[in-house]
Amino acid sequence: MTEQAIYNFGMPNTMILTFTPNPCVDKTVFIDRLKVGERIRSERCTCIPGGKGTNVSRAVKIFGHETAAMNIVGGHTGRHVVEMIEEQDGIRTVPCWVADQTRTITTVLEECTGTQTAFFEPGPQVTEAEHKSILNTFRDSLEDVSVVVLSGTVPCPSLEELYGELIPIAHAAGCKVILDSHSAEFAAGLTAKPDMIKPNHDEAAKHLGYPVDTLEAQHRAIADFHNTGIPLVVLSLGKDGCLVSDGNDILRATPPIIDEVNPVGSGDALVAPFAIGLQEGWDLERMARYGCAAGTANAMSWDIAHFTMDEVEEVARRMEITNG
């Protein structure tokens, strides 16, 4: 019997909805070397729909579960994002349309050194009427949804309170909510008490106001988040894995050493098994093992959330789970 059969990744009866307020057309241009001020021709370029929530949806789909990706989108770049999610990734979208155009992020990768330089365009400005429409679209999309994943930053200051508005709507519909963000929108979301948060140590330090670079400080941070009413805290430690706490037990998931290709999106891949775990009632150890395994498998290839379940299972078997 395979590990996949043992863990029974079957199709659920309900859906995981991801929400990305500031998606992008994500282009990567591969060059030999970046020479400022010169014309540089590239022989390779990739284009994917960028956005933390969409990355989560890709990973959920790899695990064989149903998902839909909600995005705030506008203009021809917004239409391009929707088309890529649906046609390239085969994931149903729930677009929240605004007048301003969705941003493009262009990353220049120097293949001789592996150095990445990213250029971020500003996100769209969202009007008060569009803000209300986003709330209504979200509310109307929660039928048959069991878990909502709120991912990333908002595109403009007028939406800084958005997560604090969306979480009560999701809870009223009987959904569990995962919040993965930072800065003002993270603080606003915390006040609405999501069921799980996933800050990394830098994001936790910025929010809490003290360094989170020792085990003692990490335990203190987890306790402080629990004291605000958060049931499940996942503290991401990058290549060192993560700490997972339900308020009673703290587990440390330590991944095996791998040949890292591209760590971008690994935190999003990590979130997907936790969303499935909340949906399916997994225990803490199972969520920690498969969450960290998915994040690690993601870092083993260039394309974000395009790993396989075989790769996840192989990493999961080598994952070390200890008391945190």
Disulfide bonds with the S-S distance in Angstrom:
none
